[in-house]
Amino acid sequence: MDSQPSHSLKLEFDTPQFLHSLFADDLGNLAMLESELGIRVVTRDGWLLLTGDEPAVEIARVVFSDLEEARRKGAAIDSRSFRLAVQVARDAGNVGMSALSGVRLVGSRGRKPVVPRTPSQLDYVRAMEEHDVVFGLGPAGTGKTYLAVAMALTLLKRKVIGRIVLTRPAVEAGEALGFLPGDMQEKVAPYLRPLYDAIHDMLAPDEGQRYLDDGTIEIAPLAFMRGRTLARAFVILDEAQNTTCEQMFMALTRLGEGSRMVVTGDTSQIDLKAGTRSGLVEAERALEDIEGIAIRRFTKADIVRHPVVERIVEAYQNHRE
């Protein structure tokens, strides 16, 4: 059988340093590219030589074109970014690193802007821009809550909304917060710590604390939302799989004029007592095709924590199945 003739393409860049930044200065990423596409990659000084079947070489060219555009937009390329660029080019996708790096949220003094890192995260960000209520569903580490906080802070700085309300059910305490020692902040701090961490990660310490002190950002357990109507607010309901059906309905009906809500959760991690239905499960089914509401689902491929987290999630899924 005749083999296809080998095709070569030389790509040249401004400097060796710029070229190295495109593959995270890690030759292991180039080895991965060779393995994935069945090509040979040689690099020296400020150029790359790609050799192999013409379609595979063209995919590699698209990879480096995407990464170069992203880098010129200010993106920092790491190994995950490189793998994503290869995956998107190989699958003929239209959301590569350059598209992701074009979206920047927050960006306070001395803080890097928050950018979506997977196509699903970009779709989620766009949904939050375009819809009044968005559900972000999927496993831990997919950026559901972090991106929601980033979008809320971005809209706050643009003066689209006037305040941010972050809430989650304190299910481990059975919402019986009156029996816990300390004032309200001390009582709920253990349950709301991830939300505080996200705020302080994105804002300068004095700015974040000022917003918390003057009530521009309110962090409270879900039980404190009852009876309120929230106008010009961005509400984030986190860990929503642990709401009861009544709590979810109550939360969704708190929205007043000019407000938005993002509901995040993972229906595989429900901590409610046996026999208690999850409000998130009911809402997902009831609101699937309602105008103004978007439901976005994440998978283990969107996990952006330590690479071992993705493998842990996959191992547990396989075990439980």
Salt bridges, closest charged atoms under 4 A:
ASP14 OD2 - ARG72 NH2 3.03
ASP25 OD1 - HIS20 ND1 3.38
GLU36 OE1 - ARG90 NH1 2.16
GLU58 OE2 - ARG61 NH2 2.67
GLU68 OE2 - ARG72 NH2 2.95
GLU69 OE2 - LYS73 NZ 3.56
ASP78 OD2 - ARG117 NH2 2.86
ASP91 OD1 - ARG90 NE 3.61
ASP123 OD2 - ARG296 NE 2.96
ASP197 OD1 - ARG193 NE 3.22
ASP206 OD1 - ARG109 NH2 3.24
GLU207 OE2 - LYS157 NZ 2.54
GLU218 OE1 - ARG163 NH2 2.76
GLU218 OE2 - ARG228 NH1 2.89
ASP238 OD2 - ARG168 NE 3.74
GLU239 OE2 - ARG168 NH2 3.08
GLU282 OE2 - ARG277 NH2 3.73
GLU284 OE2 - ARG297 NH2 3.06
GLU288 OE1 - ARG297 NH2 2.93
